[in-house]
Amino acid sequence: MVRQKTGHVILAALWGDNPVFRQILGICSALAVTNLVLNTAVMGAAVIFTTALSSLTVSILRKWTPRIVRMMVEVLIIGFYVILFDQTLKAYWPDMSRNLGPYVGLIITNCIIMGRAEAFANGNPPGLSFVDGLFSGLGYACVLLCVAIIRELLGMGTLLGMQVPFFSTPLWDRWIIMVMPPGAFFTLAIIVWIARTIQPDKEPKKKVGI
């Protein structure tokens, strides 16, 4: 029973209730950092780290957190993990920290993390909440990586900074728009459209009688 519930949580986080193409949450990062795959991977790691540990902590403290201050406590918990990741990045990878600029800090305001804390961690045990947070962050990161791969490949002819044979030759005219903000809009819209076309609606459409 526990395994079935865990499997359901994982599948829902990665696909059924994916934060990006199902709930349309947290897309600011998709527009800001997805012009390079490496930047996107680090941002995805930051979201996974924060979502998983925030959900775990909120679940552990849920019985001792007064309802009147619950939201403030959750923001404090999320802020702690974001600052921890941000300071570690600044200490050990300053170049990447400069590339991402303020966007790591802005994870505190990411709707996905607060949403999982409110919708799931507040009513479920710590282990299951950790799994939900982990795979919700992973589902988010996977979509961002898809956007980044397409944008970097078509716009710069590289992947992780390495030249890709066909896309780095004169035969391919690089699409500069793909490394600009409109490129993120177009790419994300296409991915959401494809995913929602493949994925059936949760609720059957009602027949309209005449």
C-alpha positions in Angstrom: 0.0 0.0 0.0 2.8 2.4 0.9 4.7 1.5 -2.3 1.6 2.1 -4.3 1.0 5.5 -2.7 4.7 6.4 -3.2 4.6 5.3 -6.9 1.4 7.4 -7.4 3.1 10.5 -5.8 6.1 10.1 -8.1 4.1 9.6 -11.2 1.9 12.6 -10.4 4.8 14.8 -9.6 6.7 13.9 -12.8 3.7 13.8 -15.2 0.1 13.9 -14.0 0.5 17.1 -11.9 3.8 18.4 -13.4 4.4 21.9 -12.1 5.1 23.5 -15.5 3.0 22.0 -18.2 0.1 20.9 -16.0 -0.1 23.6 -13.3 1.7 26.3 -15.3 3.7 27.3 -12.2 7.3 28.6 -11.8 7.8 29.5 -15.5 9.8 32.7 -14.7 12.9 30.6 -14.4 12.1 29.1 -17.8 12.4 32.5 -19.4 15.4 33.7 -17.4 18.0 30.9 -17.2 17.2 28.4 -20.0 19.4 30.0 -22.7 22.3 27.7 -21.5 21.9 24.0 -20.4 24.5 24.3 -17.6 22.8 27.3 -16.0 19.5 25.5 -16.2 20.9 22.3 -14.6 22.2 24.3 -11.6 18.9 26.1 -11.3 17.0 22.8 -11.5 19.3 21.4 -8.8 18.6 24.4 -6.6 14.8 23.9 -7.0 15.0 20.1 -6.3 17.1 20.7 -3.2 14.8 23.4 -1.8 11.5 21.7 -2.7 12.5 18.3 -1.2 14.0 19.6 2.0 11.3 22.3 2.5 8.6 19.7 2.2 10.4 17.4 4.6 10.8 20.1 7.2 7.3 21.5 6.9 5.9 17.9 7.3 8.0 17.3 10.4 6.9 20.6 12.0 3.3 20.5 10.8 1.8 19.3 14.2 3.6 22.0 16.1 3.0 24.9 13.7 0.1 27.1 14.7 -2.2 27.7 11.7 -2.1 31.5 12.1 1.6 31.6 11.4 1.9 28.6 9.1 2.6 30.5 5.9 5.3 32.6 7.6 7.0 29.5 9.0 6.9 27.9 5.5 8.5 31.0 3.9 11.2 31.0 6.6 12.0 27.4 6.0 12.1 27.8 2.2 14.3 31.0 2.6 16.7 29.0 4.8 17.3 26.3 2.2 17.5 28.8 -0.7 20.1 30.9 1.2 22.1 27.8 2.1 22.3 26.7 -1.6 23.0 30.3 -2.8 25.8 30.8 -0.3 27.3 27.4 -1.1 27.2 28.3 -4.8 28.9 31.6 -4.2 31.7 29.9 -2.1 32.5 27.0 -4.4 31.3 28.1 -7.9 31.4 31.9 -8.0 31.3 32.1 -11.8 28.0 30.2 -11.9 26.7 32.3 -9.1 27.4 35.4 -11.2 25.8 33.8 -14.2 22.5 33.1 -12.4 22.5 36.5 -10.7 19.5 37.0 -8.5 17.5 34.1 -9.9 18.6 31.6 -7.2 17.4 34.0 -4.5 14.1 34.4 -6.2 13.4 30.6 -5.7 11.9 31.8 -2.4 9.0 33.2 -4.3 8.6 30.2 -6.5 4.9 29.0 -6.4 5.9 25.4 -6.8 7.7 25.1 -3.4 5.0 26.9 -1.4 2.3 25.0 -3.3 3.8 21.6 -2.4 4.2 22.6 1.2 0.6 23.8 1.5 -1.0 21.1 -0.7 0.9 18.1 0.4 3.5 18.4 3.2 1.0 19.9 5.6 -1.2 16.8 5.5 1.3 13.9 4.9 4.1 12.1 6.7 7.7 13.3 6.3 8.9 10.5 4.1 6.1 10.8 1.5 6.4 14.6 1.6 10.1 14.4 0.9 9.4 12.1 -2.1 6.7 14.5 -3.4 9.0 17.5 -3.0 11.9 15.7 -4.7 10.0 14.6 -7.7 8.0 17.8 -8.1 11.4 19.6 -8.3 12.7 17.0 -10.7 9.6 17.3 -12.9 10.1 21.1 -13.0 13.9 20.7 -13.7 13.2 18.2 -16.6 10.9 20.6 -18.4 13.5 23.4 -17.9 16.2 21.2 -19.3 14.2 20.4 -22.4 13.7 24.1 -23.0 17.4 24.8 -22.5 18.6 22.0 -24.8 16.4 23.3 -27.6 17.4 27.0 -27.1 21.1 26.4 -26.8 21.2 24.0 -29.7 19.2 26.1 -32.1 20.5 29.4 -30.9 24.2 28.8 -30.3 24.9 25.4 -31.9 26.3 24.0 -28.7 25.3 21.8 -25.8 27.0 22.4 -22.4 29.3 24.7 -24.2 30.6 22.0 -26.7 30.1 22.4 -30.4 27.5 20.1 -32.0 28.7 19.1 -35.5 25.7 20.0 -37.7 24.5 23.0 -35.7 28.0 24.6 -35.6 28.7 24.5 -39.3 27.8 27.1 -42.0 25.0 24.7 -43.1 23.0 25.8 -40.1 22.0 29.4 -39.7 21.8 30.0 -35.9 18.5 31.2 -34.6 19.6 34.1 -32.5 16.0 34.7 -31.3 16.2 31.4 -29.4 18.7 32.8 -26.9 16.6 35.8 -26.3 13.5 35.9 -24.1 11.0 35.3 -27.0 12.8 32.1 -27.7 11.9 30.9 -24.2 8.2 31.8 -24.7 8.0 29.9 -28.0 9.8 26.8 -26.8 8.0 26.5 -23.5 4.6 27.0 -25.3 5.4 24.2 -27.7 6.5 21.9 -25.0 3.3 22.6 -22.9 1.1 22.1 -26.0 2.7 18.8 -26.8 2.5 17.5 -23.2 -1.1 18.6 -22.8 -2.0 17.0 -26.1 -0.4 13.6 -25.1 -1.8 13.8 -21.5 -5.5 13.1 -21.2 -7.6 15.6 -19.2 -8.3 14.6 -15.6 -12.0 15.4 -15.9 -14.1 14.2 -18.7 -15.6 16.9 -20.9 -19.3 17.4 -20.2 -21.6 16.9 -23.1 -23.7 19.9 -23.9 -27.4 19.0 -24.5 -29.6 20.9 -26.9 
